[in-house]
Amino acid sequence: MINIVFKKKDNLFISFEINGHAGYSKSGTDIVCSAVSALAYTFANGITDVVKVNACIDVFEDGFLNLDISHLDKENIEKCQVLLETMFIGLKSMNVMYGKYISIKLEEV
């Protein structure tokens, strides 16, 4: 299962962590893993390359990605909100069809 945790502080997204594998299909043909990975990397690149903020991004191993902007000032955190909220909505939509393979949590910190 892919476990995804989004964190919000003062009603603003400040991080997400993705860990695990869907197990929908064998490695290399798993459309759920591929879709989650594509969204995660696209939005991470959008934050760093389009919005141009210095997000902390960690990729420790296959199946793990963490993005954190909690160290940024409020102005830069706010610049990232449209992308982070769009990603959250996209993953929640995937969860409707593939809930057996994806767990999404939202934590207020």
FIROTOR-40706 format. One record per atom (N, C-alpha, C, O): z, y, x; residue number from 1; atom name. Coordinates in steps of 0.02 Angstrom, whole numbers, plus 32768, in hexadecimal, padded with zeros to 4 digits. Example, Ala and Ser with C-alpha at 12.3 -4.5 7.8 and 13.67 -1.06 7.14 Angstrom:
<tornus>
[tornu [8186, 7EE4, 8294], 1, N]
[tornu [8186, 7F1F, 8267], 1, CA]
[tornu [8186, 7F5B, 8294], 1, C]
[tornu [81A7, 7F5A, 82C8], 1, O]
[tornu [8162, 7F90, 8282], 2, N]
[tornu [8165, 7FCB, 82AC], 2, CA]
[tornu [818A, 8002, 8285], 2, C]
[tornu [8192, 8039, 829E], 2, O]
</tornus>
This chain:
<tornus>
[tornu [8000, 7FC5, 802A], 1, N]
[tornu [8000, 8000, 8000], 1, CA]
[tornu [8000, 803E, 802C], 1, C]
[tornu [8020, 8040, 8061], 1, O]
[tornu [7FDC, 8071, 8016], 2, N]
[tornu [7FDD, 80B2, 8037], 2, CA]
[tornu [8014, 80DB, 8018], 2, C]
[tornu [8015, 80E6, 7FDC], 2, O]
[tornu [8042, 80F2, 8041], 3, N]
[tornu [8079, 811D, 802A], 3, CA]
[tornu [806B, 8164, 8040], 3, C]
[tornu [8060, 8172, 807B], 3, O]
[tornu [806B, 8191, 8010], 4, N]
[tornu [805D, 81D7, 801D], 4, CA]
[tornu [8098, 8200, 8004], 4, C]
[tornu [80AD, 81F9, 7FCB], 4, O]
[tornu [80B1, 822C, 802F], 5, N]
[tornu [80E8, 8258, 801C], 5, CA]
[tornu [80D2, 82A0, 802B], 5, C]
[tornu [80C4, 82B2, 8064], 5, O]
[tornu [80D1, 82C8, 7FF7], 6, N]
[tornu [80C6, 8310, 7FFE], 6, CA]
[tornu [810A, 8331, 7FF9], 6, C]
[tornu [8136, 831C, 7FD3], 6, O]
[tornu [8114, 8366, 8021], 7, N]
[tornu [8152, 838C, 801E], 7, CA]
[tornu [8143, 83D4, 800D], 7, C]
[tornu [8113, 83F2, 8025], 7, O]
[tornu [816F, 83EF, 7FE3], 8, N]
[tornu [816B, 8435, 7FCF], 8, CA]
[tornu [81AD, 8457, 7FDF], 8, C]
[tornu [81E3, 8439, 7FDB], 8, O]
[tornu [81A8, 8496, 7FF0], 9, N]
[tornu [81E3, 84BF, 7FFA], 9, CA]
[tornu [81D5, 8502, 7FD7], 9, C]
[tornu [81A1, 8521, 7FE3], 9, O]
[tornu [8202, 8517, 7FAD], 10, N]
[tornu [81F9, 8555, 7F86], 10, CA]
[tornu [81B7, 8553, 7F5F], 10, C]
[tornu [8193, 8585, 7F5B], 10, O]
[tornu [81A8, 8519, 7F44], 11, N]
[tornu [816C, 850C, 7F1A], 11, CA]
[tornu [812A, 8512, 7F41], 11, C]
[tornu [80F5, 851C, 7F23], 11, O]
[tornu [812D, 850C, 7F84], 12, N]
[tornu [80F1, 850E, 7FAD], 12, CA]
[tornu [80EC, 84CC, 7FD4], 12, C]
[tornu [811D, 84B5, 7FF0], 12, O]
[tornu [80B0, 84AE, 7FD5], 13, N]
[tornu [80A6, 8472, 7FFD], 13, CA]
[tornu [80AF, 8483, 8046], 13, C]
[tornu [8094, 84B5, 805F], 13, O]
[tornu [80D7, 845A, 806A], 14, N]
[tornu [80E2, 8467, 80B1], 14, CA]
[tornu [80CF, 842B, 80DD], 14, C]
[tornu [80CB, 8432, 811A], 14, O]
[tornu [80C5, 83F0, 80BF], 15, N]
[tornu [80B1, 83B6, 80E7], 15, CA]
[tornu [809A, 837D, 80BB], 15, C]
[tornu [80A6, 837B, 807F], 15, O]
[tornu [8077, 834F, 80DC], 16, N]
[tornu [8069, 830E, 80BD], 16, CA]
[tornu [8069, 82D9, 80F4], 16, C]
[tornu [8059, 82E6, 812D], 16, O]
[tornu [807C, 829D, 80DF], 17, N]
[tornu [807C, 8264, 810C], 17, CA]
[tornu [805B, 822A, 80E8], 17, C]
[tornu [806B, 821A, 80AF], 17, O]
[tornu [802D, 820A, 810B], 18, N]
[tornu [8009, 81D0, 80F0], 18, CA]
[tornu [8016, 8196, 811F], 18, C]
[tornu [800C, 819C, 815B], 18, O]
[tornu [802B, 815D, 8102], 19, N]
[tornu [803D, 8124, 812B], 19, CA]
[tornu [802A, 80E4, 8107], 19, C]
[tornu [8037, 80DC, 80CB], 19, O]
[tornu [800B, 80B6, 812B], 20, N]
[tornu [7FFD, 8074, 810F], 20, CA]
[tornu [7FB3, 8069, 8100], 20, C]
[tornu [7F89, 8093, 810E], 20, O]
[tornu [7FA6, 802F, 80E5], 21, N]
[tornu [7F63, 801A, 80D2], 21, CA]
[tornu [7F64, 8002, 808A], 21, C]
[tornu [7F95, 7FE5, 8073], 21, O]
[tornu [7F2E, 800E, 8067], 22, N]
[tornu [7F2B, 7FFF, 8020], 22, CA]
[tornu [7F2F, 7FB4, 8012], 22, C]
[tornu [7F53, 7F9F, 7FE5], 22, O]
[tornu [7F0A, 7F8C, 8038], 23, N]
[tornu [7F07, 7F45, 8028], 23, CA]
[tornu [7ED9, 7F37, 7FEE], 23, C]
[tornu [7EDC, 7F01, 7FD1], 23, O]
[tornu [7EAE, 7F66, 7FDD], 24, N]
[tornu [7E7E, 7F5C, 7FA7], 24, CA]
[tornu [7E48, 7F2A, 7FBB], 24, C]
[tornu [7E31, 7F02, 7F92], 24, O]
[tornu [7E35, 7F2D, 7FFA], 25, N]
[tornu [7E01, 7F02, 8014], 25, CA]
[tornu [7E0E, 7EF8, 805F], 25, C]
[tornu [7E3C, 7F17, 807A], 25, O]
[tornu [7DE7, 7ECE, 807F], 26, N]
[tornu [7DF2, 7EC3, 80C7], 26, CA]
[tornu [7DE2, 7F02, 80EF], 26, C]
[tornu [7DBC, 7F2D, 80D9], 26, O]
[tornu [7E00, 7F07, 8129], 27, N]
[tornu [7DF6, 7F40, 8155], 27, CA]
[tornu [7DAC, 7F4C, 8162], 27, C]
[tornu [7D86, 7F1D, 8170], 27, O]
[tornu [7D98, 7F8B, 815D], 28, N]
[tornu [7D52, 7F9C, 8167], 28, CA]
[tornu [7D2A, 7FA1, 8127], 28, C]
[tornu [7CF5, 7FC0, 8126], 28, O]
[tornu [7D44, 7F84, 80F1], 29, N]
[tornu [7D22, 7F88, 80B1], 29, CA]
[tornu [7D50, 7FA1, 8079], 29, C]
[tornu [7D3E, 7F9F, 803E], 29, O]
[tornu [7D8B, 7FB8, 808C], 30, N]
[tornu [7DBC, 7FCE, 805B], 30, CA]
[tornu [7DAD, 8016, 8044], 30, C]
[tornu [7DBA, 8046, 8069], 30, O]
[tornu [7D91, 801C, 8008], 31, N]
[tornu [7D7D, 805E, 7FEF], 31, CA]
[tornu [7DB8, 808B, 7FE2], 31, C]
[tornu [7DB2, 80C8, 7FE7], 31, O]
[tornu [7DF2, 806F, 7FD1], 32, N]
[tornu [7E2D, 8099, 7FC4], 32, CA]
[tornu [7E45, 80B8, 8005], 32, C]
[tornu [7E52, 80F4, 8007], 32, O]
[tornu [7E4B, 8090, 803A], 33, N]
[tornu [7E5F, 80AB, 807B], 33, CA]
[tornu [7E2D, 80DF, 8093], 33, C]
[tornu [7E40, 8114, 80AC], 33, O]
[tornu [7DED, 80D0, 808B], 34, N]
[tornu [7DB9, 80FF, 80A1], 34, CA]
[tornu [7DBE, 8141, 807C], 34, C]
[tornu [7DB8, 8176, 809A], 34, O]
[tornu [7DC7, 813E, 803C], 35, N]
[tornu [7DCB, 817B, 8013], 35, CA]
[tornu [7E08, 81A5, 8026], 35, C]
[tornu [7E02, 81E2, 802E], 35, O]
[tornu [7E41, 8186, 802E], 36, N]
[tornu [7E7E, 81AA, 8041], 36, CA]
[tornu [7E75, 81C9, 8087], 36, C]
[tornu [7E87, 8202, 8092], 36, O]
[tornu [7E5A, 81A2, 80B5], 37, N]
[tornu [7E4F, 81BC, 80F9], 37, CA]
[tornu [7E1F, 81F7, 80F8], 37, C]
[tornu [7E2B, 8229, 811A], 37, O]
[tornu [7DE9, 81F1, 80D3], 38, N]
[tornu [7DB8, 8227, 80CF], 38, CA]
[tornu [7DD7, 8267, 80B4], 38, C]
[tornu [7DCC, 829D, 80CF], 38, O]
[tornu [7DFF, 8261, 807F], 39, N]
[tornu [7E20, 829C, 8064], 39, CA]
[tornu [7E51, 82B9, 8097], 39, C]
[tornu [7E52, 82F5, 80A3], 39, O]
[tornu [7E79, 828F, 80B5], 40, N]
[tornu [7EAC, 82A7, 80E4], 40, CA]
[tornu [7E8E, 82CC, 811F], 40, C]
[tornu [7EA4, 8303, 8130], 40, O]
[tornu [7E5C, 82AE, 813E], 41, N]
[tornu [7E3D, 82CF, 8178], 41, CA]
[tornu [7E16, 830D, 8164], 41, C]
[tornu [7E15, 833E, 8189], 41, O]
[tornu [7DF4, 830B, 812B], 42, N]
[tornu [7DCF, 8346, 8114], 42, CA]
[tornu [7DFE, 8381, 8109], 42, C]
[tornu [7DF0, 83B9, 811F], 42, O]
[tornu [7E35, 8375, 80E6], 43, N]
[tornu [7E63, 83AC, 80D7], 43, CA]
[tornu [7E89, 83C2, 8115], 43, C]
[tornu [7E98, 83FD, 811C], 43, O]
[tornu [7E9A, 8394, 8141], 44, N]
[tornu [7EBB, 83A7, 8180], 44, CA]
[tornu [7E8C, 83D4, 81A9], 44, C]
[tornu [7EA1, 8407, 81C4], 44, O]
[tornu [7E4C, 83C1, 81AD], 45, N]
[tornu [7E1B, 83E9, 81D1], 45, CA]
[tornu [7E10, 842C, 81AE], 45, C]
[tornu [7E06, 845F, 81CF], 45, O]
[tornu [7E12, 842D, 816D], 46, N]
[tornu [7E0B, 846B, 8148], 46, CA]
[tornu [7E43, 849C, 8158], 46, C]
[tornu [7E37, 84D8, 8160], 46, O]
[tornu [7E7F, 8482, 815E], 47, N]
[tornu [7EB8, 84AD, 816E], 47, CA]
[tornu [7EB3, 84C9, 81B5], 47, C]
[tornu [7EBF, 8504, 81C0], 47, O]
[tornu [7EA0, 849F, 81E5], 48, N]
[tornu [7E9E, 84B6, 822A], 48, CA]
[tornu [7E5D, 84DB, 823B], 48, C]
[tornu [7E5F, 850C, 8260], 48, O]
[tornu [7E24, 84C5, 8220], 49, N]
[tornu [7DE4, 84E1, 8234], 49, CA]
[tornu [7DC7, 8515, 8205], 49, C]
[tornu [7DA1, 8540, 821B], 49, O]
[tornu [7DD9, 8513, 81C6], 50, N]
[tornu [7DC0, 8544, 8196], 50, CA]
[tornu [7DF4, 857B, 818A], 50, C]
[tornu [7DE5, 85B6, 8191], 50, O]
[tornu [7E31, 8566, 8178], 51, N]
[tornu [7E66, 8597, 816C], 51, CA]
[tornu [7E80, 85B3, 81AF], 51, C]
[tornu [7E9B, 85EA, 81B1], 51, O]
[tornu [7E78, 858C, 81E4], 52, N]
[tornu [7E89, 85A1, 8228], 52, CA]
[tornu [7ED5, 85AB, 8231], 52, C]
[tornu [7EEB, 85DD, 824E], 52, O]
[tornu [7EFC, 857B, 8218], 53, N]
[tornu [7F44, 857C, 8226], 53, CA]
[tornu [7F55, 8542, 8254], 53, C]
[tornu [7F33, 850F, 8256], 53, O]
[tornu [7F8A, 854B, 8279], 54, N]
[tornu [7F9F, 851B, 82AB], 54, CA]
[tornu [7FCE, 84E7, 828C], 54, C]
[tornu [800B, 84EA, 8295], 54, O]
[tornu [7FB1, 84B8, 8268], 55, N]
[tornu [7FD8, 8482, 824A], 55, CA]
[tornu [7FEA, 844E, 827E], 55, C]
[tornu [7FC3, 8441, 82AD], 55, O]
[tornu [8024, 8430, 8277], 56, N]
[tornu [8037, 83F7, 82A1], 56, CA]
[tornu [801A, 83B9, 8280], 56, C]
[tornu [802B, 83A8, 8247], 56, O]
[tornu [7FEE, 8397, 82A3], 57, N]
[tornu [7FCE, 835B, 8288], 57, CA]
[tornu [7FDC, 8322, 82B8], 57, C]
[tornu [7FCF, 8327, 82F4], 57, O]
[tornu [7FF7, 82EC, 829E], 58, N]
[tornu [8006, 82B0, 82C6], 58, CA]
[tornu [7FE1, 8275, 82A8], 58, C]
[tornu [7FE4, 8269, 826C], 58, O]
[tornu [7FBF, 8250, 82D3], 59, N]
[tornu [7FA0, 8211, 82C1], 59, CA]
[tornu [7FBB, 81DF, 82F3], 59, C]
[tornu [7FA2, 81DA, 832B], 59, O]
[tornu [7FEE, 81B9, 82DF], 60, N]
[tornu [8010, 818C, 830D], 60, CA]
[tornu [7FEB, 814A, 8315], 60, C]
[tornu [7FEA, 812D, 834B], 60, O]
[tornu [7FCF, 8132, 82E0], 61, N]
[tornu [7FAE, 80F0, 82E0], 61, CA]
[tornu [7F7F, 80EE, 82A6], 61, C]
[tornu [7F7F, 811A, 827B], 61, O]
[tornu [7F57, 80BC, 82A4], 62, N]
[tornu [7F2A, 80B2, 826C], 62, CA]
[tornu [7F53, 80AE, 822C], 62, C]
[tornu [7F81, 8087, 8227], 62, O]
[tornu [7F41, 80D8, 81FB], 63, N]
[tornu [7F65, 80D6, 81BC], 63, CA]
[tornu [7F9F, 8108, 81B7], 63, C]
[tornu [7FC5, 8106, 8188], 63, O]
[tornu [7FA6, 8135, 81E9], 64, N]
[tornu [7FDC, 8166, 81E6], 64, CA]
[tornu [7FC1, 81AB, 81F8], 64, C]
[tornu [7FA1, 81B4, 822C], 64, O]
[tornu [7FCD, 81DB, 81CC], 65, N]
[tornu [7FBC, 8221, 81DA], 65, CA]
[tornu [7FF1, 824D, 81BC], 65, C]
[tornu [8005, 8244, 8182], 65, O]
[tornu [8009, 827C, 81E3], 66, N]
[tornu [803B, 82AC, 81CC], 66, CA]
[tornu [8021, 82F2, 81DA], 66, C]
[tornu [800B, 8300, 8212], 66, O]
[tornu [8024, 831E, 81A9], 67, N]
[tornu [8013, 8364, 81B2], 67, CA]
[tornu [804E, 838D, 819C], 67, C]
[tornu [8069, 8383, 8165], 67, O]
[tornu [8063, 83BC, 81C6], 68, N]
[tornu [809E, 83E5, 81B8], 68, CA]
[tornu [808F, 842E, 81C8], 68, C]
[tornu [8079, 843E, 81FF], 68, O]
[tornu [809B, 8459, 8196], 69, N]
[tornu [8093, 84A1, 81A1], 69, CA]
[tornu [80D4, 84C7, 8195], 69, C]
[tornu [80D5, 8504, 818F], 69, O]
[tornu [810C, 84A2, 8192], 70, N]
[tornu [814C, 84C1, 8182], 70, CA]
[tornu [8163, 84F4, 81B6], 70, C]
[tornu [818D, 851E, 81A8], 70, O]
[tornu [8148, 84EF, 81F3], 71, N]
[tornu [815B, 851D, 8229], 71, CA]
[tornu [8137, 8561, 8224], 71, C]
[tornu [8148, 8590, 8248], 71, O]
[tornu [8105, 8565, 81F8], 72, N]
[tornu [80DE, 85A3, 81F2], 72, CA]
[tornu [8102, 85D7, 81C8], 72, C]
[tornu [8130, 85C7, 81A2], 72, O]
[tornu [80ED, 8615, 81CF], 73, N]
[tornu [8109, 8649, 81A4], 73, CA]
[tornu [80EC, 8642, 815D], 73, C]
[tornu [80BB, 861F, 8152], 73, O]
[tornu [810D, 8663, 812D], 74, N]
[tornu [80FB, 865A, 80E7], 74, CA]
[tornu [80B2, 866C, 80DA], 74, C]
[tornu [8091, 864B, 80B1], 74, O]
[tornu [8098, 869F, 80FA], 75, N]
[tornu [8053, 86B4, 80EF], 75, CA]
[tornu [8022, 867C, 8101], 75, C]
[tornu [7FF3, 866F, 80DB], 75, O]
[tornu [802C, 865B, 8139], 76, N]
[tornu [8000, 8624, 814D], 76, CA]
[tornu [800A, 85E6, 8122], 76, C]
[tornu [7FDA, 85C2, 8114], 76, O]
[tornu [8047, 85D9, 810D], 77, N]
[tornu [8054, 85A1, 80DF], 77, CA]
[tornu [802E, 85AD, 809E], 77, C]
[tornu [8010, 857F, 8083], 77, O]
[tornu [8031, 85EB, 8085], 78, N]
[tornu [800E, 85FB, 8047], 78, CA]
[tornu [7FC2, 85F3, 804E], 78, C]
[tornu [7FA1, 85E0, 801E], 78, O]
[tornu [7FA7, 8601, 8089], 79, N]
[tornu [7F5F, 85F9, 8094], 79, CA]
[tornu [7F48, 85B0, 808B], 79, C]
[tornu [7F0F, 85A3, 807A], 79, O]
[tornu [7F75, 8582, 8096], 80, N]
[tornu [7F65, 853A, 8094], 80, CA]
[tornu [7F6D, 851B, 804F], 80, C]
[tornu [7F5A, 84E2, 8044], 80, O]
[tornu [7F89, 8540, 8020], 81, N]
[tornu [7F9D, 8522, 7FE0], 81, CA]
[tornu [7F62, 8508, 7FB7], 81, C]
[tornu [7F68, 84D2, 7F9A], 81, O]
[tornu [7F2B, 852B, 7FB5], 82, N]
[tornu [7EF2, 8513, 7F8D], 82, CA]
[tornu [7EDB, 84D0, 7FA7], 82, C]
[tornu [7ECD, 84A2, 7F80], 82, O]
[tornu [7ED6, 84CA, 7FE9], 83, N]
[tornu [7EC0, 848A, 8005], 83, CA]
[tornu [7EF3, 8452, 7FF8], 83, C]
[tornu [7EE0, 841B, 7FE4], 83, O]
[tornu [7F33, 8460, 8004], 84, N]
[tornu [7F65, 842C, 7FFB], 84, CA]
[tornu [7F6D, 8418, 7FB2], 84, C]
[tornu [7F75, 83DC, 7FA3], 84, O]
[tornu [7F6A, 8448, 7F85], 85, N]
[tornu [7F6F, 8437, 7F3E], 85, CA]
[tornu [7F32, 8410, 7F27], 85, C]
[tornu [7F38, 83E2, 7EFF], 85, O]
[tornu [7EF7, 8422, 7F40], 86, N]
[tornu [7EBA, 83FE, 7F2F], 86, CA]
[tornu [7EBE, 83B6, 7F48], 86, C]
[tornu [7EAA, 8387, 7F25], 86, O]
[tornu [7ED6, 83AD, 7F85], 87, N]
[tornu [7EDE, 8369, 7FA0], 87, CA]
[tornu [7F0F, 8341, 7F75], 87, C]
[tornu [7F02, 8307, 7F65], 87, O]
[tornu [7F48, 8360, 7F63], 88, N]
[tornu [7F7A, 833F, 7F3A], 88, CA]
[tornu [7F5B, 8328, 7EF7], 88, C]
[tornu [7F66, 82F0, 7EE1], 88, O]
[tornu [7F36, 8355, 7ED7], 89, N]
[tornu [7F16, 8344, 7E97], 89, CA]
[tornu [7EE3, 830C, 7EA0], 89, C]
[tornu [7EDF, 82DF, 7E77], 89, O]
[tornu [7EBC, 830F, 7ED5], 90, N]
[tornu [7E8B, 82DB, 7EE2], 90, CA]
[tornu [7EAB, 8297, 7EEB], 90, C]
[tornu [7E93, 8265, 7ED0], 90, O]
[tornu [7EE1, 8295, 7F12], 91, N]
[tornu [7F04, 8255, 7F1C], 91, CA]
[tornu [7F26, 823D, 7EDD], 91, C]
[tornu [7F27, 8201, 7ED0], 91, O]
[tornu [7F41, 826A, 7EB5], 92, N]
[tornu [7F5F, 8257, 7E75], 92, CA]
[tornu [7F2A, 8239, 7E47], 92, C]
[tornu [7F37, 820A, 7E22], 92, O]
[tornu [7EED, 8254, 7E48], 93, N]
[tornu [7EB7, 823A, 7E20], 93, CA]
[tornu [7EA5, 81F3, 7E37], 93, C]
[tornu [7E98, 81C7, 7E0E], 93, O]
[tornu [7EA3, 81E9, 7E78], 94, N]
[tornu [7E96, 81A6, 7E93], 94, CA]
[tornu [7ECC, 8175, 7E7D], 94, C]
[tornu [7EBF, 813B, 7E6F], 94, O]
[tornu [7F09, 818E, 7E7A], 95, N]
[tornu [7F42, 8165, 7E68], 95, CA]
[tornu [7F3D, 814A, 7E21], 95, C]
[tornu [7F57, 8115, 7E12], 95, O]
[tornu [7F1B, 816E, 7DF6], 96, N]
[tornu [7F12, 8158, 7DB1], 96, CA]
[tornu [7EEC, 8116, 7DAF], 96, C]
[tornu [7EFE, 80E8, 7D8A], 96, O]
[tornu [7EB7, 8110, 7DD8], 97, N]
[tornu [7E8F, 80D3, 7DD9], 97, CA]
[tornu [7EA9, 809F, 7E0A], 97, C]
[tornu [7E9F, 8063, 7DFF], 97, O]
[tornu [7EC8, 80B5, 7E3F], 98, N]
[tornu [7EDB, 8087, 7E75], 98, CA]
[tornu [7F26, 8089, 7E83], 98, C]
[tornu [7F3B, 8082, 7EBC], 98, O]
[tornu [7F4E, 8093, 7E4F], 99, N]
[tornu [7F97, 8099, 7E56], 99, CA]
[tornu [7FB8, 805C, 7E76], 99, C]
[tornu [7FEE, 8062, 7E92], 99, O]
[tornu [7F98, 8023, 7E71], 100, N]
[tornu [7FB3, 7FE7, 7E8F], 100, CA]
[tornu [7FB0, 7FEB, 7EDC], 100, C]
[tornu [7FD4, 7FC6, 7EFF], 100, O]
[tornu [7F86, 8017, 7EF5], 101, N]
[tornu [7F79, 801A, 7F3D], 101, CA]
[tornu [7F90, 805C, 7F5E], 101, C]
[tornu [7F91, 8062, 7F9B], 101, O]
[tornu [7FA4, 808D, 7F34], 102, N]
[tornu [7FB8, 80CF, 7F4D], 102, CA]
[tornu [7FF9, 80E4, 7F2B], 102, C]
[tornu [8000, 80DF, 7EEE], 102, O]
[tornu [8028, 80FA, 7F53], 103, N]
[tornu [8066, 8117, 7F39], 103, CA]
[tornu [8069, 8160, 7F50], 103, C]
[tornu [8063, 816E, 7F8B], 103, O]
[tornu [8071, 818E, 7F20], 104, N]
[tornu [8074, 81D5, 7F31], 104, CA]
[tornu [80B6, 81F1, 7F18], 104, C]
[tornu [80C9, 81E8, 7EDE], 104, O]
[tornu [80D9, 8212, 7F45], 105, N]
[tornu [8119, 8232, 7F34], 105, CA]
[tornu [8115, 827C, 7F46], 105, C]
[tornu [80F2, 828F, 7F76], 105, O]
[tornu [8138, 82A4, 7F21], 106, N]
[tornu [813E, 82EB, 7F2E], 106, CA]
[tornu [8189, 82FA, 7F34], 106, C]
[tornu [81B0, 82EE, 7F06], 106, O]
[tornu [819C, 8314, 7F6F], 107, N]
[tornu [81E2, 8324, 7F7C], 107, CA]
[tornu [81EA, 836F, 7F85], 107, C]
[tornu [81C2, 8390, 7FA5], 107, O]
[tornu [821F, 8389, 7F68], 108, N]
[tornu [8232, 83CF, 7F73], 108, CA]
[tornu [8268, 83CE, 7FAA], 108, C]
[tornu [829A, 83AC, 7FA4], 108, O]
[tornu [825C, 83F4, 7FDE], 109, N]
[tornu [828C, 83F6, 8017], 109, CA]
[tornu [82AB, 843A, 801E], 109, C]
[tornu [82D5, 8444, 804B], 109, O]
</tornus>
